[in-house]
Amino acid sequence: MPKRIKWTDRRFDFTFPAGLYPEMIERLRGTPARLEDRMGSLPAEVLQRRDGERWSIQENAGHLLDLESLVMERLDQYVARAIELHAADMSNRKTHEAEHNRVPGASILSDFREQRMQIVARLDGLDAEMFARSAFHPRLAVQMRLVDMIFIQAEHDDYHLARISELARLFAS
């Protein structure tokens, strides 16, 4: 079985047309339901169990919640025609300090749904031309269109959903 590729080792190809933005928005819109589906029936001891030093299911979900403010900030930057996007904190300090295992999983899910739907509503209200607007992404060192940023966020969601599914299989059996 091939080894899973770490998020920071991923590379992206942004050659798809900006006109794919509706599909990218739908991926973002669907993440809260998929997260709720994966976590909803699991007991707290499974949700909060760590795999060694690696994040628990609940911490992975909390990490997605933690990044919603960055997505909104970057969306603001695209609208304002910023030249460069705000850099992500690759140390994930916010997630490490949040202690997501100390709060109910349902609270993380509802907060994530609320924040994600605000982002989706904002994206739904943009003109189609906005999705071709670009800014420099500091970590990837590329010009990135808004549609590309949405794609990366959807891929990041899927990355953590896959990890959550993996942990559920490991600990819920």
C-alpha positions, -999 to +999 in steps of 0.1 A: +000+000+000+014+034-009+024+057+020+002+086+025+016+119+013+020+145+040+000+177+034+032+199+033+046+176+006+016+180-017+020+199-049-009+214-069-016+220-106-036+251-112-042+246-149-080+240-147-103+267-159-116+293-134-151+284-146-149+253-123-156+275-093-192+263-088-179+227-082-152+240-058-178+259-038-199+228-036-170+208-022-166+234+005-204+235+012-204+197+016-176+194+042-197+202+073-221+173+064-193+149+057-176+158+090-208+154+109-214+120+092-179+108+102-180+121+138-217+120+148-220+084+159-186+080+176-183+082+214-161+108+230-134+083+239-129+075+202-132+112+190-106+123+216-081+093+213-048+103+199-027+081+176+006+085+195+015+122+194-007+127+163-041+145+165-073+128+175-104+129+153-117+158+173-084+177+169-084+171+132-120+186+130-109+215+153-080+222+130-104+226+101-124+250+123-092+269+132-084+276+095-117+291+086-105+325+098-075+323+074-099+314+045-121+344+053-090+366+056-077+354+022-111+359+007-111+395+019-076+399+004-089+387-031-118+412-029-094+440-019-070+431-048-041+423-025-008+414-042+001+387-017-020+364+005-015+362+043+008+333+051-006+303+070+010+293+103+025+260+093+033+252+130-005+250+136+000+268+169-037+278+170-047+241+169-021+230+194-032+257+218-070+252+213-072+220+233-100+207+211-103+175+231-115+196+261-147+208+243-177+187+231-173+174+196-208+187+188-196+222+196-167+219+171-191+206+145-216+234+149-190+261+150-174+247+119-207+246+101-215+281+110-182+295+099-180+275+067-215+285+057-205+322+061-176+315+037-198+297+012-224+325+013-197+350+006-184+330-023-220+325-037-223+363-038-193+370-059-193+377-096-178+350-118-149+372-128-136+372-092-127+336-093-100+343-119-084+371-097-050+361-084-026+369-056+008+355-046+007+325-023+038+327+000+043+290+009+037+276-026+055+306-042+029+308-070+003+332-083-030+317-071-064+325-084-094+326-060-107+294-076-073+278-068-075+288-032-109+273-029-096+241-045-067+239-020-091+244+008-114+216-005-083+193-008-072+202+027-107+193+040-105+160+022-070+154+036-083+157+071-116+138+064-095+109+051-074+110+083-106+111+104-119+081+086-086+063+091-087+070+129-123+059+131-115+026+115-085+022+138-102+031+171-139+022+166-134-015+159 
